Amino acid sequence: MANPRVPGMPLTQLLEGFTSEQSLPPIPICDIASDSNAVTANSAFVALPGMRSNGIDYAIDAVKAGAVVIIYDASDEYSQQRVPLLRKQVDTCWVGIDQLNRANGHIVSRFYGDPAQAMTIVGVTGTDGKSSVTHLLTQALTRIGKVCASIGTLGYGIGNQLTPDSLTTPDVVSLQSRLHQFRQQRCEYVVMEVSSHALEQYRVNGCDFDIAVLTNLGRDHLDYHGDEASYAAAKARLFHDFELSG
């Protein structure tokens, strides 16, 4: 699904409260991307540090594709080392934000008009049963006349009209883009699977969950989380990091 078009906003408004820089230019931002291959004209490129690569290494490609600002992690040592040289190579706007991975979801949500605030968002986490619970909740809400969308292993979409996806919980830009589109389609509820990886990587920040569901807690993804305690702590973020209403 291509990103739905949004009105866009000035860079100063997009990053207000996230950076202490006082001299940001009021550049109009028409799109936002964390993948250099998805950059379009007048985009903001979010250069996130990753486990296998660092987005800052794709900054030049992003500018060539139309990015007018590079947002990088000012607390990431590798990015700190790379940016001075990149500034000499590319004449564009550079903005550093501490702990960018945590702020990213909120920034992207703002770009899309904070879509989660207009809907009831149900997050479902657990080792097993996430897909089944998400499907059953979606069907139940649909049966009582609610316009309900879902995001998860089975895909994303409204009711039974699902588009396949490769991730249980998508990246930040894809997630907020889909929430924006669901809101445009007058959805009242969104039920989404929330993986431990997504919670650990702050992919669901900016989602404003109203209800959180835990199916169970077993042993899984210990190659990523290291031990059971860390795995459980990642799952617990769904209940601790959001102001749940139910």
RACORWO-V57931 format. One line per field, one symbol per residue. phi: phi as a letter, one per 40 degrees, with the letter a starting at -180 (. if undefined). psi: psi as a letter, one per 40 degrees, with the letter a starting at -180 (. if undefined). burial: b if it has 9 or more other ideal C-beta (glycine too) atoms within 8 Angstrom, else e. A space follows every 10 residues. Layout:
phi->???
psi->???
burial->???
This chain:
phi->.ccccbcgac dcccbdgbbc ccbcccccbb aaabbccbcb dgccbccccb cbabdccbcc ccccchcbab bbcccccccd cccdccdccb cacbbcbcfd cccddcccdc dcgfccccbc bbbbbicbgc cccccccccc ccccgccbba bidchbicfc cbbdacbdbc cdcccccccc cccccgcbbb bbcbcccccc cgcbdgcfcc bbbbcaabba fccccgaccc ccccccdccb cbccba
psi->hihiiidiii ddddeheeie hefhifhhhe iiiehdeehi hfihhhghii ddihddeedd ddddeeheih hiheehdddd dddddddddh gahhhhhhfd dddddddddd defgdddeih hhhhiidied dddddddddd dddeeihhii hadeaiahbe gihiieidhi iddddddddd ddddefidih hihhiddddd efdeheeghd hhhhdihahi feddddiddd dddddddddd eigie.
burial->eeeeeeebbb bbebbeeeee eeebeebbbe bbbbebebbb ebbbbbbbbe eeebbbebbb bbbebbbbbb bbbbebebbe ebbeebeeeb ebbbbbbeeb bebbbbbbbb bbebbbeebe bbbbbbbebb bebbbebbee bbeeeebbbb bbebbbbbee ebeeeeeebb bbbebbbbbb bbbebebbbb bbbbbbbbbb ebbbbbbbbb bbbbbeeeee ebeebeeeeb bbebbebbbe ebebee
